[in-house]
Amino acid sequence: MVGFDKAQAGPPDSSAAIKLVAVCFLEAAMMANLILRSRWSAWRLILAAMFVFYGVTTFMPQIESAVFLTRLPPGTLPRLFLMGALIGIPFSLLAVLILGKARTGAADAERNTRLQMPASEWGWKLAVIVIAYVVLYFTFGYFVAWQNPVLREYYGGVDNGFVSQMGSVLRDTPWLVPFQILRALCWVAIAVPVVRMLRGGCLESALTVALLFSVLMNAQLLLPNPYMPDTVRMSHLIETASSNFLFGMLVGWLLLQRQASPGLVAAYDVS
């Protein structure tokens, strides 16, 4: 974070209130779509909504903040995790109540065979998802975000080309690729209940996952913050919203693809 501190992050944005309303609307719309299109209801849906909302809006971004934002004031990161829970738990509960899904419905008793597949199929699908995430993460990180010279100065880096950049990553931060593999698996863990609960087919499920991963994850980057210059924040917004959308589409689509063997077709329900 060379060349920037809290005082240099810029004056308060006069339109911050409007942006806050927009962020709240976007997050509420994403969760409302998920809840209304869910075949689940009552406590099962409430717990799933809490898991998805907290996972996407707090856990996934903040574990990366713990790695890259090393100059946060002491105690800030634990408070961010706690704040996410204090918002996510009552919000998810109220959302399910307000949207009329608090009572157990007939669909809860229906047999749901989505994502029931052999371990070997889970294995190759997870391998494809992990590889895709690592590729998207580093290519979008370099060709979108890293092209901003202010962002490079913010992180204290230089642009020596993509190949050289990846060489530096593997040499200087060899833990970063395994860390992103772990994050890819965490994204899958969040996507699983989403795919399981949705009523629609493969395309709707993939689009829902993509919107959750991109809009719900990145809406908060619309808000100015004292730790990141606006141009850096917007570069990250474009980078992560676009890459997460593509990744979410892949995850939702791939998890619901039926294996070619006719004997396994009956093990799936994508209706």
Backbone as a ProteinNet text record, in pm:
[ID]
protein_1_A
[PRIMARY]
MVGFDKAQAGPPDSSAAIKLVAVCFLEAAMMANLILRSRWSAWRLILAAMFVFYGVTTFMPQIESAVFLTRLPPGTLPRLFLMGALIGIPFSLLAVLILGKARTGAADAERNTRLQMPASEWGWKLAVIVIAYVVLYFTFGYFVAWQNPVLREYYGGVDNGFVSQMGSVLRDTPWLVPFQILRALCWVAIAVPVVRMLRGGCLESALTVALLFSVLMNAQLLLPNPYMPDTVRMSHLIETASSNFLFGMLVGWLLLQRQASPGLVAAYDVS
[TERTIARY]
82.9	0	87.1	180.8	276.4	209.5	235.3	191.5	52.9	-17.8	-151.2	-168	-240.8	-283.9	-426.3	-478	-618.1	-649.4	-558.7	-584.2	-583	-516.3	-503.7	-613.7	-702.9	-803.5	-908.1	-908.1	-1000.5	-1108.7	-1172.3	-1277.3	-1402.2	-1491.5	-1615.2	-1696.8	-1756.6	-1836.5	-1973.4	-2012	-2140.9	-2258	-2235.5	-2343.7	-2341.5	-2272.6	-2257.1	-2391	-2484.2	-2616	-2690.4	-2682	-2748.2	-2684.3	-2552.9	-2482.3	-2517.8	-2533	-2569	-2707.1	-2800.4	-2934.4	-2927.9	-2847	-2833.1	-2774.9	-2673.7	-2613.2	-2715.3	-2789.8	-2892.4	-2998.9	-3037.9	-3138.5	-3086.2	-2962.1	-2905	-2894.7	-2846	-2832.8	-2969.5	-3067	-3201.4	-3264.9	-3242.5	-3299.4	-3240.7	-3110.1	-3047.3	-3101	-3115.1	-3164.4	-3313.8	-3389.5	-3533.2	-3556.3	-3479.2	-3490.5	-3460.3	-3354.7	-3317.9	-3428.1	-3482	-3583.7	-3713.8	-3757.2	-3884.1	-3878.2	-3761.8	-3749.2	-3708.1	-3696.9	-3653.7	-3768.8	-3738.4	-3836	-3838	-3741.7	-3736.3	-3815.9	-3844	-3913	-3878.6	-3935.4	-3920.9	-3772.4	-3737.1	-3602.7	-3495.8	-3531.1	-3434.3	-3392	-3487.9	-3458.9	-3388.9	-3431.7	-3368.9	-3220.3	-3188.7	-3048.1	-2967.1	-3027.6	-2957.8	-2933.1	-3034.1	-3018.8	-2909.6	-2905.3	-2799.1	-2661.7	-2650.7	-2522.8	-2476.4	-2567.1	-2531.6	-2498	-2583	-2562	-2431.3	-2408.9	-2286.3	-2164.3	-2177	-2064	-2021.2	-2120	-2087.2	-2047.4	-2121	-2096.7	-1988.3	-1959.4	-1862.4	-1744.9	-1772.8	-1663.3	-1568.7	-1622.4	-1536.3	-1454.2	-1513.9	-1429.2	-1331.1	-1372.4	-1286	-1169	-1182.1	-1063.7	-956.2	-999.1	-899.4	-845.6	-931.3	-882.8	-775.8	-793.5	-695.9	-558.9	-556.8	-430.6	-368.4	-451.3	-397	-400.4	-498	-506.4	-436.2	-306.3	-225.1	-211.8	-260	-244.3	-375.3	-469.4	-591.7	-558.8	-628.6	-605.2	-629.6	-557.2	-573.7	-718.9	-766.9	-902.9	-1008.8	-971.6	-1071.8	-1130.1	-1044.9	-1091.3	-1190.7	-1161.1	-1261.7	-1394	-1387.8	-1512.8	-1589.9	-1518.6	-1586.1	-1659	-1594.6	-1660.6	-1783.3	-1769.8	-1882	-1994	-1958.4	-2059.6	-2139.5	-2072.1	-2142.1	-2244.9	-2210.7	-2304.9	-2421.5	-2392.5	-2497.5	-2596.2	-2550.9	-2639.9	-2707.6	-2630.2	-2680.4	-2785	-2769.1	-2863.5	-3003.5	-3020.4	-3156.7	-3212.6	-3125.1	-3172.3	-3230.5	-3160.3	-3208.9	-3339.1	-3346.7	-3469.2	-3587	-3568	-3676	-3713.3	-3615.4	-3644.1	-3735.8	-3707.8	-3792.1	-3931.7	-3941.2	-4072.1	-4151.3	-4088.9	-4157.5	-4202.5	-4124	-4155.7	-4249	-4298.6	-4400.9	-4353.2	-4228	-4174.6	-4141.3	-4207.2	-4175.1	-4240.3	-4345.2	-4413.7	-4366.3	-4358.9	-4316.4	-4415.6	-4364.8	-4449.2	-4442.3	-4527.8	-4532.5	-4401.6	-4334.8	-4210.2	-4100.6	-4109	-4006.2	-4006.1	-4123.4	-4134.3	-4102.2	-4090.1	-4061.3	-3917.1	-3899.4	-3764.1	-3681.3	-3564.5	-3476.1	-3345.9	-3326.2	-3206.5	-3100.3	-3117.2	-3015.6	-2879	-2778.1	-2638.2	-2603.9	-2692.5	-2657.1	-2582.7	-2455.4	-2371.1	-2257.3	-2198.2	-2087.2	-1968.8	-1888.6	-1771.2	-1675.2	-1665.3	-1574.5	-1619	-1750.9	-1801.4	-1780.7	-1804.5	-1773.4	-1626.1	-1541.4	-1398.2	-1359	-1404.1	-1360.3	-1427.8	-1551.3	-1616.8	-1548.6	-1511.6	-1439.5	-1303.9	-1238.5	-1109.5	-1125.1	-1228.3	-1254.5	-1285	-1367.2	-1405.3	-1284	-1199.8	-1080.3	-987.1	-961.4	-873.2	-931.5	-1062.2	-1127	-1115.6	-1133.3	-1127.1	-986.8	-887.1	-749	-714.1	-755.2	-728.7	-799.7	-929.2	-1004.4	-946.1	-910.3	-858.4	-733	-638.5	-511.5	-519.7	-597.1	-606.4	-683.4	-796.3	-871.3	-795.4	-726.7	-646.9	-540	-477.6	-371.5	-427	-511.5	-553.5	-661	-725	-825	-771.2	-749.6	-711.7	-568.7	-474	-332.1	-292.8	-379.3	-349.1	-365	-423.5	-439.1	-309.6	-235.9	-107.9	-124.8	-238.8	-262.1	-276.4	-342.1	-357	-221	-136.9	-3.6	74.9	65.3	136.3	78.6	-52.6	-120.8	-68	-43.6	6.5	159.2	222.9	368.8	424.4	358.5	402.4	434.5	485.5	518.3	458.8	451.6	397.1	510.6	545.7	650.4	595.2	463.8	402.3	340.8	241.4	165.7	253.5	336.3	420.5	516.2	579.6	670.7	597.1	475.2	394.6	361.7	322.5	291.7	417.6	529.3	654	684.7	661.2	683.8	589.4	464.2	366.4	411.9	451	491.3	621.2	707.3	835.4	823	755	752.1	635.8	523.5	406.1	352.6	428.2	386.1	257.8	220.3	98.4	-26.7	-14	-130.7	-215.8	-153.5	-231.7	-309.2	-246.5	-325.4	-436.4	-410.2	-513.1	-632.4	-608	-717.9	-788.6	-717.7	-783.2	-880.8	-837.2	-925.2	-1047.1	-1026.2	-1138.5	-1234.8	-1182.9	-1270	-1360.3	-1304.5	-1383.5	-1485.3	-1449.1	-1545.4	-1661.9	-1633	-1739.6	-1832.8	-1776.7	-1860	-1949.5	-1893.3	-1972.1	-2090.3	-2071.8	-2181.6	-2282.4	-2233.2	-2321.9	-2409.6	-2361	-2435.1	-2575.9	-2596	-2734	-2818.1	-2754.6	-2828.7	-2884.8	-2800.2	-2843.6	-2946.2	-2926.2	-3017.7	-3157	-3164	-3292.7	-3375.2	-3312	-3383	-3481.2	-3590	-3692	-3656.8	-3592.8	-3574.1	-3473.5	-3454.9	-3363.9	-3220.4	-3140.1	-2995.9	-2958.8	-3021	-2985.4	-3020.5	-3140.3	-3180.1	-3088.5	-3054.5	-2965.5	-2828.7	-2775.6	-2645.1	-2648.6	-2754.7	-2765.7	-2780	-2855.6	-2871.9	-2740	-2665.9	-2534.6	-2442.4	-2444.6	-2359.1	-2390.9	-2519	-2558.8	-2523.2	-2539.5	-2500.8	-2350.7	-2272.9	-2127.6	-2076	-2144.6	-2094.6	-2159.6	-2291.9	-2361.1	-2357.8	-2400.8	-2405.3	-2266.2	-2169	-2030.9	-1970.7	-1999.5	-1925	-2002.9	-2129.6	-2208.2	-2145.9	-2085.2	-2027.5	-1908.3	-1849.6	-1739.9	-1789.1	-1920.1	-1974.5	-1958.3	-1938.8	-1927.2	-1782	-1756.2	-1619.4	-1579.2	-1449.3	-1399	-1265.9	-1227.1	-1106.7	-976.1	-981.4	-858.9	-818	-902.7	-875.6	-914.4	-822.9	-857.6	-969.1	-1047.7	-1164.5	-1126.8	-1019.4	-982.2	-941.9	-878.3	-842.6	-968.9	-1058.2	-1184.5	-1264.7	-1272.9	-1350.8	-1283.4	-1150.3	-1080	-1110.8	-1110.7	-1144.7	-1291.2	-1378.2	-1520	-1539.1	-1478	-1490.3	-1426.9	-1309.1	-1236.7	-1316.5	-1359.5	-1421.7	-1566.4	-1639.3	-1777.5	-1783.8	-1696.5	-1697.9	-1646.2	-1535.7	-1479.6	-1569.5	-1627.2	-1716.4	-1844.9	-1892	-2012.6	-1984.6	-1874.6	-1838.8	-1816.8	-1749.5	-1724.4	-1854.5	-1944.5	-2072.4	-2155.3	-2154.1	-2225.8	-2168.2	-2036.7	-1973	-2010.1	-2002.7	-2032	-2176.1	-2271.1	-2410.9	-2444	-2384.6	-2410.8	-2346.3	-2219.3	-2146.1	-2202.2	-2239.3	-2290.6	-2419.5	-2494.5	-2621.9	-2615.1	-2497.2	-2485	-2492.9	-2571.7	-2586.9	-2474.1	-2421.6	-2317.9	-2379.1	-2298.7	-2350.6	-2412.3	-2368.1	-2417.2	-2566.3	-2646.6	-2791	-2832.5	-2752.7	-2789	-2784.4	-2716.9	-2706.3	-2803.1	-2872	-2963.1	-3070.6	-3118.6	-3226.1	-3182.4	-3052.5	-3001.7	-3005.3	-3059.5	-3059.2	-3201.3	-3219.1	-3345.1	-3312.7	-3321.3	-3289.1	-3415	-3529.4	-3654.5	-3678.8
-118.6	0	124.7	128.9	237.7	364.3	476.4	605.7	647.1	566.2	601.4	571	654.3	624.4	672.2	662.8	696.3	839.5	929.3	1068.9	1095.9	1011.7	1036.8	968.4	897.2	820.9	908.1	1037.7	1128	1176	1289.9	1343.7	1257.9	1270.4	1194.3	1223.2	1122	1135.1	1189.9	1303.2	1366.2	1280.2	1185.6	1097.8	963.7	956.8	829.8	771.7	859.2	810.5	742.4	801.7	743	609.4	604.6	479.5	371.9	412	315.7	257.1	342.6	293.9	197.9	231.3	145.7	10.2	9.8	-115.6	-200.7	-138.5	-211.8	-268.6	-190.3	-237.7	-358.1	-349.1	-458.5	-585.9	-573.3	-690.6	-750.3	-662.8	-711.6	-779.9	-725	-783.6	-921.2	-936.4	-1066.8	-1171.7	-1134.6	-1230	-1255.9	-1154.3	-1174.8	-1272.3	-1259	-1352.1	-1494.5	-1510.6	-1643	-1702.7	-1623.5	-1672.3	-1704.7	-1617.9	-1640	-1757.7	-1783	-1893.4	-2023.9	-2022.9	-2141.8	-2239.9	-2367.6	-2471.6	-2498.7	-2442.8	-2458.5	-2347.7	-2365.4	-2263.2	-2282.1	-2196.8	-2203.8	-2199.4	-2273.5	-2264.3	-2314.5	-2409.6	-2459	-2346.5	-2269.9	-2157.6	-2045	-2018.3	-1911.5	-1939.7	-2062.4	-2097.4	-2094.1	-2139.7	-2135.1	-1991.7	-1905.1	-1764	-1697.6	-1729.1	-1674.4	-1719.6	-1846.8	-1903.3	-1837.2	-1823.2	-1764.7	-1616.5	-1542.7	-1398.5	-1368.7	-1436.1	-1411.6	-1458.4	-1572.6	-1625.2	-1534	-1480.6	-1398.2	-1257.1	-1194.7	-1053.5	-1030	-1129.5	-1108.8	-1205.9	-1334.8	-1431.6	-1426.7	-1434.9	-1440.6	-1313.4	-1193.8	-1074.5	-1052.2	-1084.4	-1051.3	-1147	-1271.7	-1357.8	-1308.6	-1243	-1184.2	-1053.8	-978.3	-857.8	-892.9	-1006.1	-1048.2	-1071.3	-1107.7	-1136.9	-1011	-927.7	-816.8	-681.8	-657.6	-528.1	-540	-537.5	-564.2	-442.8	-326	-206.3	-162.4	-253.7	-222.8	-200.8	-107.9	-87.8	-216.2	-237.2	-359.8	-379.7	-500	-531.5	-504.7	-441.4	-407.2	-532	-625.9	-743.7	-828.3	-861.7	-935.4	-861.7	-729.1	-651.7	-657.6	-664	-676.2	-810.1	-917.2	-1047.7	-1047	-984.7	-977.7	-890.9	-777.3	-689.1	-760.8	-841.1	-916.2	-1010.6	-1074	-1164.8	-1087.9	-974.3	-895.7	-838.3	-820.2	-774.8	-893.5	-995.1	-1106.8	-1191	-1215.5	-1303.4	-1242.8	-1121.3	-1065.8	-1034.3	-992.4	-962	-1085.9	-1198.2	-1321.3	-1367.7	-1359.6	-1399.3	-1312.3	-1182	-1090.6	-1105.7	-1128.3	-1142.4	-1261.6	-1373.7	-1492	-1466.9	-1399.4	-1368.3	-1273.6	-1166.9	-1065.4	-1121.7	-1209.5	-1265.9	-1387.1	-1414.9	-1517.6	-1659.9	-1685.5	-1821.5	-1880.5	-1829.5	-1873.3	-2005.6	-2044.9	-2169.7	-2281.3	-2399.3	-2515.6	-2541.7	-2557.4	-2580	-2723.4	-2753.3	-2889.9	-2928	-2829.5	-2858.4	-2909.3	-2875	-2920.5	-3072.2	-3131.9	-3277.2	-3352.7	-3280.6	-3346.5	-3396.9	-3505.9	-3562.1	-3472.4	-3436.2	-3346.3	-3419.8	-3454.4	-3531.2	-3445	-3315.3	-3228.9	-3250.8	-3252.6	-3265.3	-3402	-3498.5	-3635.1	-3697.2	-3718.1	-3771.2	-3852	-3940.4	-4022.1	-3935.5	-3989	-3916.5	-3882.3	-3972.2	-3946.4	-3824.8	-3809.3	-3692.8	-3564.5	-3571.4	-3456	-3419.4	-3520.6	-3496	-3417.6	-3461.8	-3391.1	-3255.5	-3244.9	-3113.7	-3012.8	-3055.8	-2966.1	-2927.8	-3021.5	-2990.9	-2884.1	-2897.7	-2797.8	-2662.5	-2661.7	-2536.1	-2467.3	-2543.4	-2486.1	-2426.7	-2501	-2450.5	-2323.8	-2325.4	-2208.3	-2087.3	-2108.2	-1994.9	-1935.2	-2020.7	-1971.7	-1894.7	-1948	-1879.2	-1744.5	-1742.1	-1616.8	-1516.4	-1563.6	-1474.1	-1401.3	-1475.6	-1413.7	-1337.9	-1386.9	-1314.2	-1183.8	-1187.2	-1063.1	-970.8	-1029.8	-946.4	-869.2	-935.2	-866.4	-777	-831.4	-758.1	-652.9	-659.2	-557.7	-466.4	-522.4	-438	-386.1	-473.9	-437.2	-336.6	-311.8	-211.5	-69.1	-54.6	76.9	111.7	214.7	247.1	288.5	350	388.6	264.3	162.9	37.7	-28.2	-26.6	-86.4	-13.1	118.7	195.3	165.5	149.4	120.3	-8.5	-109.2	-237	-248	-142.5	-143.3	-237.5	-247.1	-338.9	-267.4	-343.2	-291	-385.8	-337.2	-418.2	-463.1	-590.5	-646.8	-747.2	-745.7	-841.8	-957.5	-1022.5	-1126.1	-1244.8	-1293	-1409.2	-1378.3	-1261.3	-1221.9	-1203.6	-1148.4	-1127	-1260.2	-1359.2	-1490.4	-1556.3	-1536.1	-1588.1	-1528.5	-1398	-1331.9	-1385.5	-1410.4	-1464.9	-1601.1	-1687.7	-1823.5	-1823.7	-1725.7	-1720.6	-1652.7	-1536.9	-1454.5	-1487.5	-1533.1	-1566.5	-1703.3	-1809.8	-1942.8	-1991.6	-1930.6	-1968.4	-1914.7	-1817.8	-1750.2	-1842.1	-1926.8	-2019.2	-2118.6	-2186.2	-2272.8	-2198.1	-2073	-1992.7	-1970.7	-1943.5	-1922.8	-2054.7	-2166.1	-2295.9	-2318.1	-2282.2	-2292.9	-2202.1	-2081.4	-1989.7	-2045.2	-2108.5	-2169	-2274.3	-2355.7	-2458.6	-2396.4	-2285.4	-2214.1	-2160.7	-2111.1	-2064.5	-2179.8	-2297	-2413	-2446.3	-2439.9	-2468.7	-2372.8	-2248.4	-2151.4	-2180.2	-2223.3	-2247.5	-2370.9	-2468.9	-2595.2	-2575.4	-2506.7	-2487.9	-2403.8	-2310.4	-2229.1	-2317.4	-2402	-2491	-2591.2	-2640.8	-2738.8	-2680.3	-2555.4	-2499.5	-2442.8	-2408.7	-2339.3	-2429.9	-2369.2	-2442.3	-2455.4	-2355.8	-2348.4	-2447.1	-2439.5	-2528.3	-2483.5	-2541.2	-2520.3	-2374.1	-2311.4	-2173.1	-2077.7	-2094.8	-2006.7	-2024.4	-2148.1	-2174	-2110.8	-2127.1	-2069.8	-1918	-1856.5	-1710.9	-1660.3	-1732.1	-1692.5	-1697.9	-1805.5	-1816.8	-1704.8	-1677.7	-1573.1	-1436.8	-1404.8	-1275.5	-1265	-1373.3	-1372.6	-1350.4	-1420.6	-1410.2	-1273.4	-1212	-1085	-964.3	-956.8	-839.2	-837.7	-948.8	-952.2	-939.9	-999.5	-994.9	-855.4	-787.9	-665.5	-535.9	-543.6	-421.4	-323.8	-376.2	-288.4	-208.5	-252	-174.1	-44	-28.2	99.8	208.1	166.3	261.9	303.5	432.2	476.3	425.5	400.4	359.5	428.5	442.3	520.3	447.8	321.6	243.6	221.1	262.7	232.5	352.1	405.5	516.3	476.4	573.3	544.9	471.8	512.2	448.9	303.2	273.1	134.5	54.1	113.5	47	14.7	107.9	84.5	-17.6	-17.9	-120.1	-259.1	-272.2	-401	-436.6	-337.6	-363.6	-422.7	-360.8	-410.9	-549.4	-563.8	-691.5	-805.9	-787.9	-899.4	-923	-816.7	-836.6	-916.1	-884.2	-953.6	-1096.6	-1115.2	-1250.1	-1339.2	-1284.7	-1365	-1402.4	-1314.4	-1348.2	-1468.2	-1464.6	-1576.6	-1703.6	-1689.7	-1805.6	-1862.8	-1775.9	-1822.2	-1893.9	-1843.1	-1910.8	-2050.6	-2060.9	-2191.1	-2288	-2241.4	-2328.4	-2377.6	-2283.6	-2322.7	-2416.1	-2390	-2473.5	-2610.4	-2612.9	-2739.1	-2834.2	-2781.5	-2867.9	-2938.7	-2879.7	-2939.1	-3015.4	-3024.1	-3100.9	-3249.3	-3318.8	-3462.5	-3537.2	-3636	-3719.1	-3798.7	-3826	-3883.9	-4022.4	-4097	-4233	-4235.1	-4306.8	-4309.1	-4359.5	-4447.5	-4502.7	-4401.7	-4286	-4185.5	-4071.1	-4065.8	-3955.3	-3947.5	-4064	-4064.2	-4008.5	-3994.2	-3944.3	-3793.1	-3726.5	-3579.6	-3527.7	-3408.8	-3338.5	-3193.4	-3142.5	-3002.7	-2923.9	-2974.2	-2903.1	-2802.4
0	0	0	-88.3	-93.4	-143.6	-74.4	-123.5	-80.3	0.8	43.3	190.7	259.8	395.1	411	531.9	555.5	515.9	543.7	513.3	364.8	285.8	143.1	62.2	127.4	54.9	-11.3	20.5	-46.1	47.8	17.1	102.1	95.7	195.2	193.4	68.3	12.3	-108.9	-71.8	-133	-101.9	-143.1	-233.8	-279	-207.1	-93.7	-22.4	19.7	59.5	104.6	-10.1	-129.8	-246.8	-281	-273.5	-302.6	-200.2	-75.2	28.6	1.7	-37.4	-71.7	-190.7	-290.3	-408.3	-370.4	-282.5	-238.2	-163.8	-73.3	2	-91.8	-193.2	-289	-367.1	-414.4	-492.5	-409	-286.4	-201.3	-168.3	-137.9	-107	-227.8	-346.8	-468.3	-495.7	-476.7	-499.4	-402.9	-276	-177.3	-194.9	-234.4	-257.4	-372	-477.1	-589.9	-545.2	-464.4	-416.1	-328.7	-238.4	-145	-216.7	-305.8	-375.1	-471.3	-530	-625.2	-558	-424.8	-353	-333.1	-342.8	-310.8	-160.7	-88.2	56.9	124.1	251.8	329.9	477.7	560.9	706.1	747.4	853.7	908.9	813.8	730.1	632.4	538.6	493.4	404	479.3	601.4	680.2	701	741	764.4	635.6	525.6	397.1	353.9	373	335.8	418.9	548.6	634.3	586	554.4	509.5	381	284.3	155.3	171.3	241.8	255	328.6	440.9	516.3	437.5	372.4	296.9	184.1	109.8	-6.7	33.1	126	156.7	260.2	342.3	450.4	444.2	450.3	462.5	343	221.2	103.3	82.3	93.1	74.9	189.2	313	426	442.2	396.5	403.7	307.7	199.8	109.7	167.8	237.6	305.7	407.6	475.3	575.4	513.3	384.9	317.2	257.9	193	114.8	186.4	270.7	339.5	474.3	469.7	588.9	680.2	636.4	718.2	782.4	793.9	866.4	1013.9	1079.9	1223.5	1302.1	1410.3	1490.2	1533.8	1519.1	1560.2	1456.2	1344	1242.4	1177.1	1141.2	1068.1	1149.1	1276.6	1354.5	1365.3	1376.5	1385	1253.9	1140.2	1011.6	1000	1046.2	1046.1	1137.7	1254.5	1348	1292.7	1232.8	1175.6	1067.7	984.9	881.5	939.6	1052.6	1117.3	1178.4	1240.1	1304	1202.3	1079.9	972.8	904.8	873.1	792.7	861.4	991.8	1061.9	1068.9	1123	1126.1	987.7	894.6	759.9	693.1	701.8	639	702.7	834.3	904.8	862.5	863.2	825.6	679	592.7	450.1	424.4	489.6	472.4	526.8	641.8	700.3	610.9	566.5	486.1	352.5	295	163.7	171.9	291	306.3	293.4	328.4	317.1	454.5	559.3	694.9	731.9	661.3	692.6	600.9	656.9	579.1	466.7	344.8	228.3	180.4	84.2	30.3	-37.5	-97	-169.5	-77.1	54.1	147.5	162.7	143.3	158.9	30.9	-80.8	-207.2	-211	-281.6	-297.1	-387.5	-340.5	-414.9	-444.5	-569.3	-606.9	-675.4	-671.1	-731.5	-666.9	-747.5	-707.4	-649.6	-665.2	-629	-746.4	-726.2	-833.9	-774.1	-852.3	-800.7	-758	-665.8	-617	-730.6	-828.8	-940.7	-1020.6	-1033.4	-1107.3	-1027.8	-897.1	-812.7	-828.1	-835.8	-844.6	-967.5	-1086.1	-1206.9	-1220.7	-1170.7	-1177	-1085	-965.5	-875.6	-933.4	-1000.3	-1062.1	-1170.5	-1254	-1358.4	-1296.7	-1191.7	-1126.3	-1065	-999	-935.6	-1040.5	-1147.2	-1253.2	-1315	-1341.4	-1401.1	-1308.9	-1180.1	-1086.9	-1081	-1073.2	-1066.6	-1194.4	-1309.6	-1436.7	-1441	-1405	-1406.2	-1306.8	-1190.4	-1086.4	-1133.3	-1187.1	-1223.7	-1355.9	-1452.3	-1579.4	-1563	-1493.9	-1472.1	-1377.7	-1280.2	-1190.3	-1264.1	-1362.4	-1436.8	-1547.3	-1634.9	-1754.1	-1726.2	-1611.1	-1575.9	-1465.3	-1346.8	-1232.8	-1242.9	-1275.6	-1270.9	-1377.6	-1472.9	-1575.1	-1522.1	-1405.4	-1342.7	-1268.9	-1311.8	-1246.6	-1100.5	-1067.4	-928.1	-841.5	-895.1	-821.2	-800.2	-902.3	-886.8	-778.3	-776.6	-673.8	-535.8	-529.8	-403.2	-340.6	-424.6	-375.5	-384	-430.9	-437.5	-541.6	-659.1	-763.4	-893.1	-989.5	-1122.1	-1226.3	-1350.4	-1459.7	-1550.5	-1541.8	-1627	-1726.6	-1747.3	-1836.7	-1759.2	-1820.4	-1750.8	-1711.2	-1802.9	-1773.2	-1658.6	-1665.9	-1559.6	-1427.6	-1437.5	-1317.4	-1249.8	-1329.5	-1273	-1216.4	-1281.6	-1227.5	-1090.8	-1077.5	-948.6	-842.2	-882.1	-787.3	-736.3	-828.9	-790.5	-710.4	-737.4	-667.7	-531.1	-527.6	-406	-313.3	-369.6	-287	-329.2	-308	-353.4	-286.8	-175.9	-106.1	-173.8	-266.5	-321.1	-407.8	-487.9	-571	-484.6	-385.6	-297.3	-224.5	-186.9	-120.2	-211.8	-340	-433.9	-466	-459.8	-474.5	-359.4	-239.2	-122.5	-137.9	-188.2	-209	-313	-417.2	-518.1	-455.2	-366.8	-299.6	-204.5	-142.2	-57.2	-140.9	-260.8	-350.4	-386	-410.9	-441.9	-323.1	-202.1	-82.1	-69.2	-109.5	-105.7	-216.5	-332.2	-446.4	-426.6	-351.9	-338	-283.1	-168.6	-123.4	-218	-289.5	-386.4	-496.3	-553.5	-660.9	-609.6	-489.2	-432.5	-409.2	-366.4	-325.6	-441.2	-553.6	-659.8	-733.3	-781.2	-855.4	-1003.3	-1059.4	-1203.7	-1258.7	-1389.2	-1458.2	-1452.5	-1539.2	-1537.2	-1562.2	-1660.7	-1694.9	-1581.9	-1523.9	-1413.5	-1293.6	-1263.3	-1150.3	-1172.7	-1293.5	-1324.9	-1316.4	-1367.8	-1363.7	-1220.7	-1138.7	-999.2	-924.7	-943.2	-879.9	-928.5	-1058.1	-1114.4	-1055.4	-1040.9	-985.4	-837.6	-764.5	-624.2	-610.1	-690.2	-681.5	-726.1	-820.7	-874.4	-807.7	-810.3	-756	-603.9	-542.5	-396	-335.5	-399.1	-349.3	-363.1	-473.8	-507.7	-491.7	-454.3	-441.7	-343.2	-237.1	-135.5	-187.1	-298.1	-356.2	-419.6	-431.8	-477.5	-371.8	-247.2	-137.2	-116.3	-99.5	-68.5	69	86	216.7	242.4	369.8	402.3	375.8	332.4	317.4	172.2	78.8	-61.3	-148.8	-228.6	-319.2	-415.3	-458.8	-542.5	-670.9	-734.8	-861.3	-840.6	-728	-695.7	-667.4	-591.4	-557.9	-683.1	-776.6	-898	-989.1	-991.3	-1069.7	-1016	-884.3	-823.8	-848.7	-848.7	-875.1	-1014.6	-1113.9	-1251.6	-1263.9	-1205.4	-1212.9	-1151.5	-1026.8	-955	-997	-1031	-1074.3	-1204.3	-1297.2	-1426.5	-1413.6	-1343	-1330	-1245.3	-1138.7	-1054.4	-1127	-1215.6	-1292.2	-1382.6	-1454.4	-1541.6	-1460.4	-1346.7	-1262.4	-1207	-1163.1	-1110.8	-1215.8	-1337.7	-1446	-1467.6	-1467.3	-1486.4	-1374.9	-1249.6	-1136.1	-1141.2	-1158.7	-1162.1	-1276.8	-1391.5	-1510.3	-1495.9	-1453.7	-1450	-1344.9	-1228.9	-1123.5	-1163.8	-1255.5	-1294.9	-1425.9	-1485	-1607.9	-1578.8	-1659	-1640.4	-1709.6	-1640.9	-1702.1	-1817.4	-1917.3	-2041.3	-2022	-1921.7	-1902.1	-1877.2	-1958.4	-1940.1	-1803.2	-1743.7	-1614.6	-1501.8	-1525.9	-1421.4	-1439.1	-1550.8	-1577.4	-1470.9	-1422.9	-1324	-1189.9	-1170.7	-1042.6	-1033.3	-1132.7	-1135.8	-1149.8	-1094.3	-1111.2	-1130.5	-1251.3	-1278.9	-1310.6	-1265.7	-1287.6	-1177.2
[MASK]
+++++++++++++++++++++++++++++++++++++++++++++++++++++++++++++++++++++++++++++++++++++++++++++++++++++++++++++++++++++++++++++++++++++++++++++++++++++++++++++++++++++++++++++++++++++++++++++++++++++++++++++++++++++++++++++++++++++++++++++++++++++++++++++++++++++++++++++++

